[in-house]
């Protein structure tokens, strides 16, 4: 199976960007008028392995989706070919 690595890298970078935004929101970096003490720091900080786990799960889901789409396209193409003959 050949997957486009550029597409996967693009999706990964968007996923990582969403994680960074989530952390910034939890730390109230995007809302300077809110005092930082309103959210405990421990609620925003997680071990790095947690984020790698999220990335691994997301990548696995993307690959499964690509395989499913490719399989469906192959199946549809095979059915059309038989109907035309």
N, CA and C of each residue as an Amber inpcrd file, in Angstrom:
protein
   255
   0.8400000  -1.1850000   0.0000000   0.0000000   0.0000000   0.0000000
   0.8840000   1.2470000   0.0000000   0.5510000   2.1620000  -0.8500000
   1.3180000   3.4030000  -0.9330000   0.4710000   4.5590000  -0.4110000
   0.9450000   5.1780000   0.6570000   0.2690000   6.3420000   1.2210000
   1.1210000   7.5630000   0.9440000   0.4780000   8.6700000   0.7590000
   1.1950000   9.9090000   0.4970000   1.7750000  10.4340000   1.8100000
   3.1010000  10.3530000   2.0010000   3.6960000  10.7970000   3.2640000
   3.5340000  12.2900000   3.5060000   3.4650000  13.0780000   2.4410000
   3.2950000  14.5270000   2.6040000   1.9450000  14.8220000   3.2390000
   0.9110000  14.1090000   2.8070000  -0.4260000  14.3010000   3.3740000
  -0.4440000  13.9170000   4.8440000   0.1980000  12.7930000   5.1850000
   0.2370000  12.3720000   6.5850000   0.9740000  13.3920000   7.4440000
   2.0720000  13.9370000   6.9410000   2.8300000  14.9430000   7.6960000
   1.9840000  16.1930000   7.8950000   1.2350000  16.5870000   6.8730000
   0.3650000  17.7570000   6.9810000  -0.6860000  17.5380000   8.0630000
  -1.3220000  16.3590000   8.0570000  -2.3260000  16.0600000   9.0750000
  -1.7010000  16.0160000  10.4640000  -0.4940000  15.4300000  10.5730000
   0.1800000  15.3660000  11.8650000   0.4800000  16.7660000  12.3860000
   0.9410000  17.6530000  11.5280000   1.2750000  19.0010000  11.9910000
   0.0220000  19.7360000  12.4530000  -1.1020000  19.5210000  11.7660000
  -2.3550000  20.1480000  12.1990000  -2.8030000  19.5740000  13.5390000
  -2.6100000  18.2660000  13.7320000  -2.9780000  17.6260000  14.9910000
  -2.1270000  18.1750000  16.1350000  -0.8230000  18.2870000  15.9060000
   0.0750000  18.8240000  16.9330000  -0.2930000  20.2680000  17.2430000
  -0.6340000  21.0340000  16.2190000  -1.0470000  22.4220000  16.4250000
  -2.2990000  22.4900000  17.2990000  -3.2310000  21.5610000  17.0970000
  -4.4470000  21.5640000  17.9190000  -4.1320000  21.2260000  19.3750000
  -3.1500000  20.3460000  19.5920000  -2.7410000  20.0180000  20.9630000
  -2.1280000  21.2450000  21.6280000  -1.2700000  21.9580000  20.9010000
  -0.6370000  23.1610000  21.4520000  -1.6940000  24.2060000  21.8010000
  -2.6960000  24.3790000  20.9320000  -3.7670000  25.3410000  21.2140000
  -4.5550000  24.9310000  22.4520000  -4.7890000  23.6180000  22.6000000
  -5.5200000  23.1360000  23.7740000  -4.7460000  23.4420000  25.0510000
  -3.4350000  23.2230000  25.0200000  -2.6050000  23.5250000  26.1910000
  -2.6290000  25.0210000  26.4750000  -2.5200000  25.8370000  25.4330000
  -2.5440000  27.2910000  25.6150000  -3.8710000  27.7350000  26.2260000
  -4.9720000  27.1290000  25.7810000  -6.2750000  27.4660000  26.3590000
  -6.3400000  27.0880000  27.8310000  -5.7990000  25.9050000  28.1640000
  -5.8350000  25.4710000  29.5630000  -4.9540000  26.3480000  30.4440000
  -3.8860000  26.8740000  29.8570000  -3.0080000  27.7670000  30.6160000
  -3.4670000  29.2200000  30.5360000  -4.5700000  29.4520000  29.8320000
  -5.1270000  30.7940000  29.6510000  -4.1640000  31.7300000  28.9340000
  -3.3120000  31.1950000  28.0700000  -2.3890000  32.0490000  27.3260000
  -3.1160000  32.8470000  26.2510000  -4.2460000  32.3330000  25.7980000
  -4.9930000  33.0490000  24.7620000  -5.9490000  34.0760000  25.3640000
  -6.0990000  34.0800000  26.6990000  -6.9820000  35.0420000  27.3680000
  -6.2150000  35.7380000  28.4860000  -5.4860000  36.7970000  28.1590000
  -4.6500000  37.4480000  29.1700000  -5.4440000  38.1120000  30.2930000
  -6.7370000  38.4020000  30.0720000  -7.5200000  39.0630000  31.1140000
  -7.9160000  38.0990000  32.2320000  -7.7730000  36.7980000  32.0150000
  -8.1090000  35.8060000  33.0420000  -6.8570000  35.5450000  33.8720000
  -6.9770000  35.6360000  35.1840000  -5.7920000  35.3920000  36.0080000
  -5.2930000  33.9490000  35.8570000  -3.9800000  33.7500000  35.7280000
  -3.4440000  32.4040000  35.5370000  -3.7590000  31.4520000  36.6810000
  -4.0090000  31.9780000  37.8640000  -4.2830000  31.1060000  39.0070000
  -5.6860000  30.5060000  38.9560000  -6.5230000  30.9250000  37.9930000
  -7.8890000  30.4030000  37.9300000  -7.9280000  28.9410000  37.4780000
  -6.8890000  28.4920000  36.7790000  -6.8010000  27.0870000  36.3670000
  -5.4950000  26.5330000  36.9100000  -5.5700000  25.4420000  37.6660000
  -4.3230000  24.8840000  38.1920000  -3.3980000  24.4280000  37.0610000
  -2.1240000  24.6700000  37.2320000  -1.1380000  24.3130000  36.2200000
  -1.1390000  22.8110000  35.9480000  -1.3720000  22.0170000  36.9780000
  -1.3330000  20.5630000  36.8100000  -2.4180000  20.0560000  35.8690000
  -3.5150000  20.8040000  35.7140000  -4.5740000  20.3490000  34.8140000
  -4.1710000  20.4970000  33.3530000  -3.2080000  21.3630000  33.0650000
  -2.7780000  21.5780000  31.6840000  -1.5420000  20.7630000  31.3230000
  -0.7680000  20.3910000  32.3140000   0.4770000  19.6860000  32.0320000
   0.2680000  18.1810000  32.0690000   0.7500000  17.5370000  31.0640000
   0.6790000  16.0780000  30.9900000   2.0580000  15.5990000  30.5590000
   2.3760000  14.3490000  30.8600000   3.6800000  13.8400000  30.4080000
   3.7490000  13.8010000  28.8800000   4.9380000  13.9360000  28.3600000
   5.1360000  13.9230000  26.9140000   4.6190000  12.6270000  26.2970000
   4.7360000  11.5320000  27.0290000   4.2640000  10.2430000  26.5090000
   2.7640000  10.2670000  26.2350000   2.0190000  11.0800000  26.9920000
   0.5750000  11.2040000  26.7600000   0.3090000  11.7550000  25.3620000
   1.0420000  12.7980000  24.9740000   0.8440000  13.4080000  23.6600000
   1.3460000  12.5040000  22.5370000   2.4360000  11.7730000  22.8000000
   2.8860000  10.8090000  21.8000000   1.8550000   9.7000000  21.6220000
   1.2130000   9.3110000  22.7110000   0.1480000   8.3080000  22.6240000
  -1.0230000   8.8100000  21.7980000  -1.4100000  10.0710000  22.0240000
  -2.4880000  10.6590000  21.2180000  -2.1120000  10.6910000  19.7430000
  -0.8770000  11.0860000  19.4680000  -0.4180000  11.1560000  18.0840000
  -0.4100000   9.7680000  17.4440000   0.0290000   8.7650000  18.2040000
   0.0690000   7.3950000  17.6930000  -1.3410000   6.8910000  17.3780000
  -2.2930000   7.1570000  18.2930000  -3.6840000   6.7510000  18.0570000
  -4.2570000   7.4630000  16.8420000  -3.9740000   8.7540000  16.7140000
  -4.4900000   9.5240000  15.5900000  -3.9160000   8.9950000  14.2730000
  -2.6020000   8.7280000  14.2710000  -1.9580000   8.2200000  13.0510000
  -2.5430000   6.8620000  12.6680000  -2.7570000   5.9970000  13.6550000
  -3.3370000   4.6780000  13.3890000  -4.7280000   4.8280000  12.7770000
  -5.5140000   5.7470000  13.3190000  -6.8530000   5.9900000  12.7820000
  -6.8110000   6.5020000  11.3530000  -5.8530000   7.3970000  11.0640000
  -5.7280000   7.9280000   9.7030000  -5.3470000   6.8270000   8.7190000
  -4.4150000   5.9670000   9.1130000  -4.0000000   4.8810000   8.2310000
  -5.1400000   3.8960000   7.9970000  -5.9050000   3.5870000   9.0580000
  -7.0510000   2.6920000   8.8970000  -8.0820000   3.2980000   7.9570000
  -8.3150000   4.5930000   8.0790000  -9.2750000   5.2690000   7.2070000
  -8.7990000   5.2250000   5.7500000  -7.5110000   5.4840000   5.5220000
  -6.9750000   5.4210000   4.1610000  -7.1080000   4.0180000   3.5800000
  -6.8250000   3.0060000   4.4010000  -6.9680000   1.6170000   3.9330000
  -8.4180000   1.3020000   3.5980000  -9.3350000   1.7630000   4.4370000
 -10.7510000   1.5040000   4.2100000 -11.2230000   2.1550000   2.9130000
 -10.8110000   3.4010000   2.6970000 -11.2050000   4.1150000   1.4780000
 -10.6370000   3.4130000   0.2520000  -9.3700000   3.0140000   0.3330000
  -8.7390000   2.3330000  -0.7970000  -9.4420000   1.0100000  -1.0830000
  -9.7890000   0.2790000  -0.0310000 -10.4790000  -1.0050000  -0.1930000
 -11.8520000  -0.8010000  -0.8260000 -12.5740000   0.2300000  -0.3790000
 -13.8930000   0.5170000  -0.9480000 -13.7930000   0.9150000  -2.4120000
 -12.7880000   1.7170000  -2.7530000 -12.6050000   2.1180000  -4.1510000
 -12.3070000   0.9000000  -5.0150000 -11.4760000   0.0140000  -4.4900000
 -11.1220000  -1.1960000  -5.2210000 -12.3660000  -2.0610000  -5.4260000
 -13.1620000  -2.1850000  -4.3750000 -14.3800000  -2.9880000  -4.4380000
 -15.3690000  -2.3790000  -5.4350000 -15.5500000  -1.0630000  -5.3960000
 -16.4710000  -0.3930000  -6.3190000 -16.0020000  -0.5440000  -7.7590000
 -14.7180000  -0.4130000  -7.9810000 -14.1690000  -0.5570000  -9.3270000
 -14.3810000  -1.9590000  -9.8640000 -14.2270000  -2.9540000  -8.9960000
 -14.4340000  -4.3440000  -9.4070000 -15.8800000  -4.6160000  -9.7610000
 -16.8180000  -4.0540000  -9.0270000 -18.2400000  -4.2670000  -9.2960000
 -18.6380000  -3.6140000 -10.6110000 -18.1510000  -2.4220000 -10.8680000
 -18.4970000  -1.7240000 -12.1110000 -17.9750000  -2.4910000 -13.3170000
 -16.7720000  -3.0180000 -13.1890000 -16.1790000  -3.7560000 -14.2990000
 -17.0020000  -4.9850000 -14.6580000 -17.5250000  -5.6910000 -13.6680000
 -18.3240000  -6.8860000 -13.9230000 -19.6690000  -6.5130000 -14.5280000
 -20.2450000  -5.4030000 -14.0920000 -21.5560000  -4.9970000 -14.6010000
 -21.4660000  -4.5760000 -16.0620000 -20.3520000  -3.9820000 -16.4420000
 -20.2040000  -3.5060000 -17.8160000 -19.9550000  -4.6430000 -18.7900000
 -19.3630000  -5.7380000 -18.3180000 -19.0180000  -6.8560000 -19.2140000
 -20.1900000  -7.6650000 -19.5330000
